[in-house]
Amino acid sequence: MKRETVVVLDFGGQYNQLIARRVRECGVYCEIYSYRTDLEKIKERNPKGIIFTGGPNSCYEAGAPTYTREIFNLGIPVLGICYGAQLMMHLLGGKVEKAPVREYGKIEVNTDASSKIFGDVSPKTICWMSHNDYISQLAPGFRASAFTDNCPYAAMEDESRDLYALQFHPEVLHTQEGKKMLSNFVYKVCGCAGDWKMDSFVEETIQAIRKKVGSGRALCALSGGVDSSVAAVLMSKAIGSQLTCVFVDHGLLRKKEGDEVEAVFGPSGPYDLNFIRVNAQERFYEKLKGVEEPEQKRKIIGEEFIRVFEEEAKKIGAVDFLVQGTIYPDVVESGVGGESTVIKSHHNVGGLPDYVDFKEIIEPLRDLFKDEVRQAGLELGIPDYLGFRQPFPGPGLGIRIIGEITAEKVKMVQDADAIWREEIAAAGWDKKVNQYFAALTNMKSVGVMGDERTYDYAIALRAVTTTDFMTAESAEIPWEVIGKATSRIVNEVKHVNRVLYDCTGKPPATIEFE
């Protein structure tokens, strides 16, 4: 599909996905590539603009991530952010050194309204700074376009070459007018038209799927979560009866979830799908017996998923394509595309086995962020209750149970999770928080119940607020809600005598426990 693109060149920054997401919010498609990507590949993408991300290194040190200076001579606008700004100056003849005063947090920045980047931005605006180094001397041809009390070059530009640099992070919500700055870059500097829209994406994807599948048959891996549900309906719109949806109940779902998925997608549901439910709980428990390491659990669950699909495919005859609900954060966090370290192997990316008995895998949502998937679902007519349901990872409760997985532990976390979700909803907090669940820690501690000593497990409750699931804050749930859920869990869930509430944001934690 031909569409105007902005390329994010990743130098190891923690906000690489966030930059891409903010650009897409401006209506412009954006992709992430590692700084190790060859310049010829970048040129092949024919980008309208290029953004250098931040990163943890000092650009003047030996071995620090860098790039060829030739990228600045392509006639393509470049925006450097934080480390990316320092690297731009370093490569083009400026000077970067250790800052006499480190800047971290919300800082008031004085901006120059004559800069295209700061058009319609307040003369004094709050931005998020996070740097130990600073630019002490501008590269030839550049001028300062913003400053702070401690940073003489908070922003700089060479307008004649469409080169811009920001020492702060415009992509984070803490920078009050950051989205406006990024919008100015893609529209006023790069000249983008803004052709990234969900209605056109859905229609183009349906047409592309029809062309690819032809008269072939496809098998969709349906978990009942938002991603796989949208993928299933998208495929159904494209190829109809050529699609079979296989729902594998691996015994790691939330309480009663298997029946709920079947009620929506099964024969009595509103969708015209060939639906097969495979009850494979014991098979998965056996494979996971004795396994404690989270990456190993993910890979085992991912491979077993594929093996079940292969078996089901053979039962229904020749199947050419396997469909998966992979989304863009899955790809980036699995170490594919960007430069960031592997955060976790997703069951349908990093957990994919070397051998798969299908001609090809179709991932219709691979380019989308989570909220874009929800938008696509609404374009497809998926009801709100399905499109905006609680996010649930492919490995399910397998990564919400710390340590070894057993049927007994699964029941404990299912029951505790159901209670937590009931109490959140009863208090009206289900509309205020974006994700909430219970996890089973691997910690056992002494307790007293009914005048008897116990030595049982601790449940951890999690609830976060987030706009994009790439950063998140722990939700400040009222104590009476937490207290009621705690009381119910220790009284109703066997082998649990302690309940904890997770107060950690992302970063430094992830939203999930493993």
NUMIDREN-134140 format. One record per residue (C-alpha): residue in one letter; y, z, x; residue number from 0. Coordinates in steps of 0.2 Angstrom, whole numbers, plus 5000, padded with zeros to 4 digits. Last residue first. Example, Ala and Ser with C-alpha at 12.3 -4.5 7.8 and 13.67 -1.06 7.14 Angstrom:
<site S,<4995,5036,5068>,1>
<site A,<4978,5039,5062>,0>
This chain:
<site E,<4944,5165,5031>,513>
<site F,<4955,5177,5020>,512>
<site E,<4964,5164,5010>,511>
<site I,<4983,5163,5010>,510>
<site T,<4984,5162,5029>,509>
<site A,<4991,5176,5039>,508>
<site P,<5006,5176,5051>,507>
<site P,<5012,5165,5042>,506>
<site K,<5009,5166,5028>,505>
<site G,<5014,5183,5021>,504>
<site T,<5005,5200,5023>,503>
<site C,<5005,5213,5009>,502>
<site D,<4987,5213,5005>,501>
<site Y,<4983,5227,4992>,500>
<site L,<4967,5238,4996>,499>
<site V,<4954,5244,4984>,498>
<site R,<4941,5257,4988>,497>
<site N,<4924,5263,4981>,496>
<site V,<4915,5247,4978>,495>
<site H,<4896,5247,4976>,494>
<site K,<4895,5243,4958>,493>
<site V,<4911,5236,4950>,492>
<site E,<4917,5244,4934>,491>
<site N,<4924,5261,4939>,490>
<site V,<4931,5256,4956>,489>
<site I,<4937,5239,4949>,488>
<site R,<4945,5247,4933>,487>
<site S,<4955,5260,4943>,486>
<site T,<4961,5247,4955>,485>
<site A,<4966,5235,4942>,484>
<site K,<4976,5249,4933>,483>
<site G,<4984,5254,4949>,482>
<site I,<4989,5237,4954>,481>
<site V,<4997,5234,4937>,480>
<site E,<5006,5251,4938>,479>
<site W,<5012,5248,4955>,478>
<site P,<5022,5232,4950>,477>
<site I,<5017,5216,4960>,476>
<site E,<5028,5213,4974>,475>
<site A,<5021,5196,4978>,474>
<site S,<5016,5193,4997>,473>
<site E,<5026,5178,5003>,472>
<site A,<5020,5161,5006>,471>
<site T,<5021,5146,5018>,470>
<site M,<5011,5130,5017>,469>
<site F,<5006,5133,4999>,468>
<site D,<5021,5123,4993>,467>
<site T,<5033,5133,4983>,466>
<site T,<5025,5150,4987>,465>
<site T,<5022,5167,4979>,464>
<site V,<5007,5177,4984>,463>
<site A,<4994,5189,4976>,462>
<site R,<4979,5196,4985>,461>
<site L,<4968,5211,4981>,460>
<site A,<4956,5218,4995>,459>
<site I,<4940,5226,4989>,458>
<site A,<4933,5240,5000>,457>
<site Y,<4914,5242,5001>,456>
<site D,<4903,5258,4999>,455>
<site Y,<4898,5274,5007>,454>
<site T,<4898,5287,4992>,453>
<site R,<4898,5306,4992>,452>
<site E,<4894,5313,4975>,451>
<site D,<4906,5324,4964>,450>
<site G,<4906,5310,4951>,449>
<site M,<4913,5298,4964>,448>
<site V,<4918,5303,4981>,447>
<site G,<4922,5290,4995>,446>
<site V,<4917,5286,5013>,445>
<site S,<4920,5269,5020>,444>
<site K,<4913,5251,5021>,443>
<site M,<4923,5237,5028>,442>
<site N,<4917,5219,5027>,441>
<site T,<4931,5215,5015>,440>
<site L,<4927,5207,4998>,439>
<site A,<4941,5197,4991>,438>
<site A,<4951,5197,4975>,437>
<site F,<4962,5184,4969>,436>
<site Y,<4980,5178,4966>,435>
<site Q,<4990,5162,4968>,434>
<site N,<5006,5156,4962>,433>
<site V,<5014,5172,4956>,432>
<site K,<5027,5173,4942>,431>
<site K,<5017,5164,4927>,430>
<site D,<5001,5175,4930>,429>
<site W,<5013,5190,4931>,428>
<site G,<5013,5193,4912>,427>
<site A,<5005,5210,4913>,426>
<site A,<4990,5205,4904>,425>
<site A,<4988,5190,4915>,424>
<site I,<4989,5200,4931>,423>
<site E,<4976,5212,4923>,422>
<site E,<4964,5199,4918>,421>
<site R,<4965,5191,4935>,420>
<site W,<4962,5207,4944>,419>
<site I,<4947,5211,4933>,418>
<site A,<4939,5194,4935>,417>
<site D,<4942,5195,4954>,416>
<site A,<4933,5212,4954>,415>
<site D,<4918,5205,4944>,414>
<site Q,<4916,5189,4955>,413>
<site V,<4919,5199,4971>,412>
<site M,<4904,5211,4967>,411>
<site K,<4893,5197,4960>,410>
<site V,<4895,5187,4976>,409>
<site K,<4891,5203,4986>,408>
<site E,<4874,5205,4977>,407>
<site A,<4870,5187,4979>,406>
<site T,<4872,5188,4998>,405>
<site I,<4885,5181,5010>,404>
<site E,<4887,5188,5028>,403>
<site G,<4904,5193,5034>,402>
<site I,<4920,5193,5025>,401>
<site I,<4918,5187,5007>,400>
<site R,<4933,5177,5001>,399>
<site I,<4927,5162,5012>,398>
<site G,<4910,5160,5003>,397>
<site L,<4919,5164,4987>,396>
<site G,<4923,5146,4985>,395>
<site P,<4919,5134,5000>,394>
<site G,<4929,5121,4991>,393>
<site P,<4944,5133,4990>,392>
<site F,<4951,5138,4973>,391>
<site P,<4969,5135,4968>,390>
<site Q,<4973,5144,4951>,389>
<site R,<4976,5132,4937>,388>
<site F,<4991,5120,4935>,387>
<site G,<4982,5104,4932>,386>
<site L,<4969,5112,4921>,385>
<site Y,<4980,5122,4909>,384>
<site D,<4994,5109,4910>,383>
<site P,<4983,5095,4902>,382>
<site I,<4978,5080,4912>,381>
<site G,<4988,5065,4906>,380>
<site L,<4986,5055,4921>,379>
<site E,<5004,5057,4926>,378>
<site L,<5002,5075,4924>,377>
<site G,<4988,5075,4936>,376>
<site A,<4998,5065,4948>,375>
<site Q,<5011,5079,4947>,374>
<site R,<4998,5092,4951>,373>
<site V,<4992,5082,4966>,372>
<site E,<5010,5081,4972>,371>
<site D,<5011,5100,4971>,370>
<site K,<4996,5101,4982>,369>
<site F,<5002,5088,4995>,368>
<site L,<4996,5070,4994>,367>
<site D,<4990,5057,5006>,366>
<site R,<4971,5061,5004>,365>
<site L,<4972,5060,4985>,364>
<site P,<4961,5045,4983>,363>
<site E,<4948,5050,4995>,362>
<site I,<4935,5037,4995>,361>
<site I,<4920,5039,5006>,360>
<site E,<4910,5023,5012>,359>
<site K,<4893,5016,5012>,358>
<site F,<4885,5032,5008>,357>
<site D,<4871,5042,5016>,356>
<site V,<4882,5053,5027>,355>
<site Y,<4878,5057,5045>,354>
<site D,<4890,5066,5056>,353>
<site P,<4892,5080,5044>,352>
<site L,<4909,5084,5035>,351>
<site G,<4915,5101,5039>,350>
<site G,<4932,5095,5047>,349>
<site V,<4936,5085,5031>,348>
<site N,<4928,5089,5015>,347>
<site H,<4923,5107,5018>,346>
<site H,<4940,5110,5026>,345>
<site S,<4939,5116,5044>,344>
<site K,<4951,5129,5047>,343>
<site I,<4967,5132,5057>,342>
<site V,<4963,5118,5069>,341>
<site T,<4978,5118,5081>,340>
<site S,<4994,5109,5077>,339>
<site E,<4996,5092,5084>,338>
<site G,<4995,5081,5068>,337>
<site G,<4984,5068,5062>,336>
<site V,<4967,5077,5061>,335>
<site G,<4967,5095,5066>,334>
<site S,<4958,5102,5051>,333>
<site E,<4975,5109,5045>,332>
<site V,<4982,5091,5045>,331>
<site V,<4968,5083,5034>,330>
<site D,<4966,5098,5022>,329>
<site P,<4986,5098,5020>,328>
<site Y,<4985,5080,5015>,327>
<site I,<4972,5082,5001>,326>
<site T,<4953,5079,5000>,325>
<site G,<4947,5078,4982>,324>
<site Q,<4931,5068,4987>,323>
<site V,<4923,5052,4981>,322>
<site L,<4907,5045,4988>,321>
<site F,<4904,5027,4987>,320>
<site D,<4890,5014,4986>,319>
<site V,<4878,5022,4974>,318>
<site A,<4861,5014,4972>,317>
<site G,<4850,5023,4959>,316>
<site I,<4853,5039,4949>,315>
<site K,<4840,5050,4957>,314>
<site K,<4846,5043,4975>,313>
<site A,<4864,5049,4971>,312>
<site E,<4858,5066,4966>,311>
<site E,<4849,5068,4983>,310>
<site E,<4864,5062,4992>,309>
<site F,<4876,5073,4983>,308>
<site V,<4865,5088,4987>,307>
<site R,<4865,5084,5005>,306>
<site I,<4884,5082,5005>,305>
<site F,<4887,5099,4997>,304>
<site E,<4874,5106,5010>,303>
<site E,<4885,5099,5024>,302>
<site G,<4901,5107,5017>,301>
<site I,<4893,5124,5014>,300>
<site I,<4886,5124,5031>,299>
<site K,<4902,5119,5039>,298>
<site R,<4912,5132,5030>,297>
<site K,<4900,5146,5034>,296>
<site Q,<4900,5141,5053>,295>
<site E,<4919,5141,5052>,294>
<site P,<4919,5159,5044>,293>
<site E,<4907,5167,5057>,292>
<site E,<4895,5179,5047>,291>
<site V,<4879,5169,5044>,290>
<site G,<4863,5180,5041>,289>
<site K,<4858,5170,5026>,288>
<site L,<4870,5155,5022>,287>
<site K,<4856,5142,5020>,286>
<site E,<4846,5154,5009>,285>
<site Y,<4862,5158,4998>,284>
<site F,<4865,5139,4997>,283>
<site R,<4848,5135,4990>,282>
<site E,<4848,5150,4978>,281>
<site Q,<4864,5144,4970>,280>
<site A,<4860,5126,4968>,279>
<site N,<4862,5123,4949>,278>
<site V,<4866,5105,4948>,277>
<site R,<4877,5099,4934>,276>
<site I,<4878,5080,4931>,275>
<site F,<4893,5072,4921>,274>
<site N,<4895,5054,4917>,273>
<site L,<4913,5054,4912>,272>
<site D,<4922,5050,4896>,271>
<site Y,<4934,5065,4896>,270>
<site P,<4938,5077,4882>,269>
<site G,<4923,5089,4884>,268>
<site S,<4907,5090,4874>,267>
<site P,<4897,5079,4886>,266>
<site G,<4903,5089,4901>,265>
<site F,<4920,5088,4910>,264>
<site V,<4929,5103,4901>,263>
<site A,<4915,5113,4895>,262>
<site E,<4905,5110,4911>,261>
<site V,<4919,5117,4921>,260>
<site E,<4920,5132,4910>,259>
<site D,<4901,5135,4912>,258>
<site G,<4902,5135,4931>,257>
<site E,<4917,5146,4931>,256>
<site K,<4909,5161,4922>,255>
<site K,<4915,5172,4936>,254>
<site R,<4922,5163,4950>,253>
<site L,<4912,5151,4960>,252>
<site L,<4901,5154,4975>,251>
<site G,<4884,5151,4967>,250>
<site H,<4884,5133,4973>,249>
<site D,<4886,5125,4956>,248>
<site V,<4887,5107,4961>,247>
<site F,<4896,5096,4949>,246>
<site V,<4891,5078,4950>,245>
<site C,<4903,5065,4943>,244>
<site T,<4896,5048,4940>,243>
<site L,<4908,5033,4940>,242>
<site Q,<4903,5015,4936>,241>
<site S,<4906,5020,4918>,240>
<site G,<4925,5020,4920>,239>
<site I,<4931,5011,4936>,238>
<site A,<4950,5015,4938>,237>
<site K,<4953,5028,4924>,236>
<site S,<4938,5037,4929>,235>
<site M,<4942,5037,4947>,234>
<site L,<4959,5045,4943>,233>
<site V,<4951,5057,4931>,232>
<site A,<4939,5062,4945>,231>
<site A,<4952,5064,4959>,230>
<site V,<4963,5074,4947>,229>
<site S,<4948,5086,4944>,228>
<site S,<4943,5086,4963>,227>
<site D,<4961,5092,4968>,226>
<site V,<4964,5104,4953>,225>
<site G,<4947,5113,4955>,224>
<site G,<4932,5109,4944>,223>
<site S,<4921,5106,4959>,222>
<site L,<4918,5088,4956>,221>
<site A,<4911,5077,4970>,220>
<site C,<4912,5060,4963>,219>
<site L,<4898,5047,4965>,218>
<site A,<4904,5029,4964>,217>
<site R,<4895,5013,4959>,216>
<site G,<4899,4995,4965>,215>
<site S,<4905,4981,4954>,214>
<site G,<4922,4980,4963>,213>
<site V,<4924,4997,4972>,212>
<site K,<4938,4992,4984>,211>
<site K,<4948,4982,4971>,210>
<site R,<4946,4994,4957>,209>
<site I,<4951,5008,4969>,208>
<site A,<4967,4999,4975>,207>
<site Q,<4972,4996,4957>,206>
<site I,<4970,5014,4952>,205>
<site T,<4980,5019,4968>,204>
<site E,<4994,5008,4964>,203>
<site E,<4996,5015,4946>,202>
<site V,<4995,5033,4952>,201>
<site F,<5007,5030,4966>,200>
<site S,<5019,5021,4955>,199>
<site D,<5020,5036,4943>,198>
<site M,<5020,5048,4957>,197>
<site K,<5036,5041,4965>,196>
<site W,<5039,5037,4984>,195>
<site D,<5052,5022,4983>,194>
<site G,<5067,5031,4990>,193>
<site A,<5078,5017,4995>,192>
<site C,<5079,5023,5014>,191>
<site G,<5095,5018,5024>,190>
<site C,<5089,5028,5039>,189>
<site V,<5106,5037,5042>,188>
<site K,<5113,5039,5025>,187>
<site Y,<5097,5040,5015>,186>
<site V,<5083,5048,5026>,185>
<site F,<5096,5058,5036>,184>
<site N,<5107,5064,5022>,183>
<site S,<5091,5069,5012>,182>
<site L,<5086,5080,5027>,181>
<site M,<5103,5088,5027>,180>
<site K,<5103,5091,5008>,179>
<site K,<5086,5099,5010>,178>
<site G,<5093,5110,5023>,177>
<site E,<5107,5117,5012>,176>
<site Q,<5102,5135,5012>,175>
<site T,<5092,5136,5028>,174>
<site H,<5080,5150,5023>,173>
<site L,<5070,5138,5012>,172>
<site V,<5063,5130,5028>,171>
<site E,<5065,5112,5032>,170>
<site P,<5082,5112,5040>,169>
<site H,<5076,5122,5055>,168>
<site F,<5089,5125,5068>,167>
<site Q,<5094,5117,5084>,166>
<site L,<5097,5101,5075>,165>
<site A,<5097,5084,5084>,164>
<site Y,<5103,5066,5078>,163>
<site L,<5101,5049,5086>,162>
<site D,<5107,5034,5076>,161>
<site R,<5111,5024,5092>,160>
<site S,<5130,5023,5089>,159>
<site E,<5130,5040,5080>,158>
<site D,<5125,5049,5095>,157>
<site E,<5123,5066,5088>,156>
<site M,<5123,5085,5090>,155>
<site A,<5119,5101,5080>,154>
<site A,<5119,5119,5085>,153>
<site Y,<5127,5115,5101>,152>
<site P,<5139,5129,5106>,151>
<site C,<5125,5142,5101>,150>
<site N,<5131,5160,5102>,149>
<site D,<5144,5161,5089>,148>
<site T,<5137,5146,5080>,147>
<site F,<5140,5127,5082>,146>
<site A,<5139,5110,5073>,145>
<site S,<5143,5092,5076>,144>
<site A,<5143,5092,5095>,143>
<site R,<5144,5075,5103>,142>
<site F,<5132,5064,5112>,141>
<site G,<5134,5048,5123>,140>
<site P,<5128,5056,5138>,139>
<site A,<5116,5071,5135>,138>
<site L,<5124,5087,5130>,137>
<site Q,<5124,5102,5141>,136>
<site S,<5118,5120,5138>,135>
<site I,<5105,5116,5125>,134>
<site Y,<5096,5132,5121>,133>
<site D,<5080,5141,5125>,132>
<site N,<5073,5156,5116>,131>
<site H,<5074,5148,5099>,130>
<site S,<5071,5152,5080>,129>
<site M,<5087,5149,5069>,128>
<site W,<5086,5147,5050>,127>
<site C,<5103,5141,5043>,126>
<site I,<5117,5148,5033>,125>
<site T,<5132,5137,5030>,124>
<site K,<5150,5136,5035>,123>
<site P,<5159,5120,5032>,122>
<site S,<5147,5117,5017>,121>
<site V,<5136,5102,5016>,120>
<site D,<5142,5087,5006>,119>
<site G,<5139,5075,5021>,118>
<site F,<5132,5086,5036>,117>
<site I,<5120,5073,5042>,116>
<site K,<5132,5059,5041>,115>
<site S,<5144,5069,5053>,114>
<site S,<5162,5069,5047>,113>
<site A,<5159,5086,5038>,112>
<site D,<5157,5095,5055>,111>
<site T,<5147,5111,5053>,110>
<site N,<5149,5129,5057>,109>
<site V,<5133,5138,5056>,108>
<site E,<5130,5156,5050>,107>
<site I,<5113,5162,5056>,106>
<site K,<5098,5168,5046>,105>
<site G,<5084,5172,5058>,104>
<site Y,<5081,5171,5077>,103>
<site E,<5094,5167,5090>,102>
<site R,<5091,5173,5108>,101>
<site V,<5106,5177,5118>,100>
<site P,<5108,5171,5136>,99>
<site A,<5097,5156,5131>,98>
<site K,<5084,5149,5144>,97>
<site E,<5088,5132,5149>,96>
<site V,<5091,5114,5142>,95>
<site K,<5102,5101,5150>,94>
<site G,<5106,5083,5145>,93>
<site G,<5100,5067,5152>,92>
<site L,<5091,5058,5138>,91>
<site L,<5074,5066,5140>,90>
<site H,<5081,5084,5140>,89>
<site M,<5093,5081,5126>,88>
<site M,<5079,5074,5115>,87>
<site L,<5067,5087,5121>,86>
<site Q,<5080,5101,5115>,85>
<site A,<5082,5093,5098>,84>
<site G,<5063,5091,5096>,83>
<site Y,<5061,5110,5101>,82>
<site C,<5073,5114,5087>,81>
<site I,<5073,5098,5076>,80>
<site G,<5075,5081,5083>,79>
<site L,<5080,5067,5071>,78>
<site V,<5077,5049,5077>,77>
<site P,<5084,5033,5069>,76>
<site I,<5074,5017,5073>,75>
<site G,<5083,5005,5085>,74>
<site L,<5068,5005,5096>,73>
<site N,<5077,5012,5111>,72>
<site F,<5075,5030,5107>,71>
<site I,<5056,5028,5107>,70>
<site E,<5057,5021,5125>,69>
<site R,<5060,5038,5132>,68>
<site T,<5042,5041,5131>,67>
<site Y,<5036,5058,5124>,66>
<site T,<5034,5076,5129>,65>
<site P,<5023,5091,5126>,64>
<site A,<5026,5104,5141>,63>
<site G,<5015,5101,5156>,62>
<site A,<5028,5106,5168>,61>
<site E,<5042,5116,5160>,60>
<site Y,<5058,5108,5155>,59>
<site C,<5053,5106,5136>,58>
<site S,<5050,5125,5134>,57>
<site N,<5035,5127,5123>,56>
<site P,<5032,5134,5105>,55>
<site G,<5036,5118,5095>,54>
<site G,<5049,5111,5083>,53>
<site T,<5046,5094,5076>,52>
<site F,<5053,5077,5081>,51>
<site I,<5058,5066,5066>,50>
<site I,<5056,5047,5065>,49>
<site G,<5065,5035,5053>,48>
<site K,<5062,5019,5043>,47>
<site P,<5045,5018,5051>,46>
<site N,<5036,5001,5055>,45>
<site R,<5019,5010,5055>,44>
<site E,<5014,4998,5069>,43>
<site K,<5029,5005,5079>,42>
<site I,<5020,5022,5079>,41>
<site K,<5004,5014,5084>,40>
<site E,<5013,5005,5099>,39>
<site L,<5021,5022,5104>,38>
<site D,<5004,5030,5107>,37>
<site T,<5000,5046,5098>,36>
<site R,<5000,5061,5109>,35>
<site Y,<5015,5068,5100>,34>
<site S,<5003,5070,5086>,33>
<site Y,<5007,5061,5070>,32>
<site I,<5013,5067,5053>,31>
<site E,<5016,5055,5038>,30>
<site C,<5031,5054,5026>,29>
<site Y,<5035,5044,5010>,28>
<site V,<5053,5045,5004>,27>
<site G,<5058,5052,4987>,26>
<site C,<5068,5067,4994>,25>
<site E,<5054,5079,4990>,24>
<site R,<5044,5067,5001>,23>
<site V,<5056,5072,5016>,22>
<site R,<5053,5091,5011>,21>
<site R,<5035,5089,5012>,20>
<site A,<5035,5080,5029>,19>
<site I,<5045,5094,5036>,18>
<site L,<5034,5107,5028>,17>
<site Q,<5019,5100,5036>,16>
<site N,<5026,5101,5053>,15>
<site Y,<5032,5119,5050>,14>
<site Q,<5021,5128,5063>,13>
<site G,<5027,5116,5077>,12>
<site G,<5015,5109,5089>,11>
<site F,<5025,5094,5095>,10>
<site D,<5022,5084,5079>,9>
<site L,<5030,5067,5077>,8>
<site V,<5035,5065,5059>,7>
<site V,<5036,5047,5053>,6>
<site V,<5047,5041,5039>,5>
<site T,<5039,5028,5028>,4>
<site E,<5044,5014,5017>,3>
<site R,<5030,5008,5006>,2>
<site K,<5017,4995,5007>,1>
<site M,<5000,5000,5000>,0>
